[in-house]
Amino acid sequence: MMETLRTFAPLAWRNLWRNPRRTLITLIVVSVGLWSILFFNSFMNAWMQASKVATLDLLIGRGQIHATGYLDDPSIDTLMPPPDGALEAALNAPEITNWTTRLQLPGVVLSEYKTLPVTIMGVDPMAERVVSTLPGKVVEGRYLRDAADDGVILGLNLAERLKTGLGRRVILMSQSIDGSLAERSFNVVGLFDADKPTEDFFAFTGRETAQAFVGLNREIAQIVFDVPDTTDLDGVVASLQLAAPELDVRSWRELSLFLATNEKFMGGFIFVWLGVVFSLMAIGIINTQLMAVFERMQEFGLLRALGMKPRLVLLMVTLESAMLIGIGVALGAVLAAATIWSFADGVDLSAFAEALEMFQGGQVLYPEYHPGAFAFFAAIIWALGSLVALWPARRASKSSPVEAMRRAT
């Protein structure tokens, strides 16, 4: 078999360039098709990663811990004590980079002009600076100084709806521990610029201030933790569940169903795109190869008349197709790699910031070159392209010597 391949490979290579125009057209079809798949895959992965980081780093983290039943009834009656003992030791494990505690309360905010629903977040500002990106989004005034800070941070859009602003006072109301209505005046010390839902429905103050506001001692609503992307998140969640079996430990995939669904959708959509692109490529490959076969029917018939077996004709035409598609695949991979490397500094989409907020998308995308993805998609295109080229090759192998002689005369 190897001897046959060594004999036919040079012949197949020379046959490719008997019609350079047709060969170049096929190369363009294959290379552009593979380029679109590889670049689109890299771009979609970059989009997903940017969206994931922008959403999780704002408030969700990579996972959260709540009292059992809190997510179904996020009220003051379903809080939990701060971590200690086994849970605190598990949170301080090397796999977890940072963690913090928060008090989250449903409430109402009142200004001189308007009353709106709000979620009151009592936070530890020092810990928040390493867990959340929100402290860096304060665009007017300042962020909270410590857990006892009695100022409040509002979103720009919420402040606009309340017709209030920096230095003004607002009243926060929520249920206290004894069931009565807690009410307190807060000075607006900062305004933050984030996505619209966060701006509209969250007000931040010191955790100790929020606890005193509703009559709590040290109770909290949630523990937010971060792990590196390379860490087994499910393993970390399992270890935390083992340390605190009475609590509800969840990863971000359970907390943000939209983001988790979006990640799965993006992972599957590239294969839909692969199917669309390959269908178009297959049409081009079959058309050009069939045209080449019909133009060479006399040649194949003469080869058959000289004693060449049908399987050898099939092999020769298949080799031509495999070589042609292989060159196109190589060109497409090089073109895709060059395109991705040209965007090494990121693709700035800040001009579409408003639209990106609706889809929880990041404003700067960083497409990455993944050798595994390149090898996988290149191999698929080469294998499928060679497969569809078997039809023209089979037509060539069935050429009739008698018909060839008739055409020769």
PEWO-V302284 format. One record per residue. RES is the residue in one small letter. OMEGA is omega as a letter, one per 20 degrees, with the letter a starting at -180 (none if undefined). Layout:
[[RES/OMEGA] [RES/OMEGA]]
//
This chain:
[[m/a] [m/r] [e/r] [t/r] [l/r] [r/a] [t/a] [f/a] [a/r] [p/r] [l/r] [a/r] [w/r] [r/a] [n/r] [l/a] [w/r] [r/r] [n/a] [p/a] [r/r] [r/r] [t/a] [l/r] [i/r] [t/r] [l/r] [i/r] [v/a] [v/a] [s/r] [v/r] [g/r] [l/r] [w/a] [s/r] [i/a] [l/a] [f/r] [f/r] [n/r] [s/a] [f/a] [m/r] [n/r] [a/r] [w/a] [m/a] [q/r] [a/r] [s/a] [k/a] [v/a] [a/a] [t/a] [l/a] [d/a] [l/a] [l/a] [i/a] [g/r] [r/r] [g/r] [q/r] [i/r] [h/r] [a/r] [t/r] [g/a] [y/a] [l/r] [d/a] [d/a] [p/a] [s/a] [i/a] [d/a] [t/r] [l/a] [m/r] [p/r] [p/a] [p/r] [d/r] [g/a] [a/a] [l/r] [e/r] [a/r] [a/r] [l/r] [n/r] [a/a] [p/a] [e/a] [i/a] [t/a] [n/r] [w/r] [t/r] [t/r] [r/r] [l/a] [q/a] [l/r] [p/a] [g/a] [v/r] [v/a] [l/r] [s/r] [e/a] [y/a] [k/r] [t/a] [l/r] [p/a] [v/r] [t/a] [i/a] [m/r] [g/a] [v/r] [d/a] [p/a] [m/r] [a/a] [e/a] [r/r] [v/a] [v/a] [s/r] [t/a] [l/r] [p/r] [g/a] [k/r] [v/a] [v/r] [e/a] [g/a] [r/r] [y/r] [l/a] [r/a] [d/a] [a/r] [a/a] [d/a] [d/r] [g/r] [v/r] [i/r] [l/r] [g/a] [l/a] [n/r] [l/r] [a/r] [e/r] [r/r] [l/a] [k/r] [t/a] [g/a] [l/r] [g/r] [r/a] [r/r] [v/r] [i/r] [l/r] [m/r] [s/r] [q/r] [s/a] [i/a] [d/r] [g/r] [s/a] [l/r] [a/a] [e/a] [r/r] [s/a] [f/r] [n/r] [v/a] [v/a] [g/r] [l/a] [f/r] [d/r] [a/r] [d/a] [k/r] [p/r] [t/r] [e/a] [d/a] [f/a] [f/r] [a/a] [f/r] [t/r] [g/a] [r/a] [e/r] [t/r] [a/r] [q/r] [a/a] [f/a] [v/r] [g/r] [l/r] [n/a] [r/a] [e/r] [i/r] [a/a] [q/r] [i/a] [v/a] [f/r] [d/r] [v/r] [p/a] [d/a] [t/a] [t/r] [d/a] [l/r] [d/r] [g/r] [v/r] [v/r] [a/r] [s/r] [l/r] [q/r] [l/a] [a/a] [a/a] [p/a] [e/a] [l/a] [d/a] [v/a] [r/r] [s/a] [w/a] [r/r] [e/a] [l/a] [s/a] [l/r] [f/a] [l/r] [a/r] [t/r] [n/r] [e/r] [k/a] [f/a] [m/r] [g/a] [g/a] [f/a] [i/r] [f/r] [v/r] [w/r] [l/r] [g/r] [v/a] [v/a] [f/r] [s/r] [l/r] [m/a] [a/r] [i/r] [g/a] [i/a] [i/a] [n/a] [t/a] [q/r] [l/r] [m/r] [a/a] [v/a] [f/r] [e/a] [r/a] [m/r] [q/r] [e/a] [f/r] [g/r] [l/r] [l/r] [r/a] [a/r] [l/r] [g/r] [m/a] [k/a] [p/a] [r/r] [l/r] [v/r] [l/r] [l/a] [m/a] [v/r] [t/r] [l/r] [e/a] [s/a] [a/r] [m/a] [l/a] [i/r] [g/r] [i/r] [g/r] [v/r] [a/r] [l/r] [g/r] [a/r] [v/r] [l/r] [a/r] [a/r] [a/r] [t/a] [i/r] [w/r] [s/r] [f/a] [a/a] [d/r] [g/r] [v/a] [d/r] [l/a] [s/r] [a/r] [f/a] [a/a] [e/r] [a/a] [l/r] [e/r] [m/a] [f/r] [q/a] [g/r] [g/a] [q/r] [v/a] [l/a] [y/r] [p/a] [e/r] [y/r] [h/a] [p/a] [g/r] [a/r] [f/a] [a/a] [f/a] [f/r] [a/r] [a/r] [i/a] [i/a] [w/a] [a/a] [l/r] [g/r] [s/a] [l/a] [v/r] [a/r] [l/r] [w/r] [p/r] [a/r] [r/r] [r/r] [a/a] [s/a] [k/r] [s/a] [s/r] [p/a] [v/r] [e/r] [a/r] [m/r] [r/r] [r/a] [a/r] [t/none]]
//
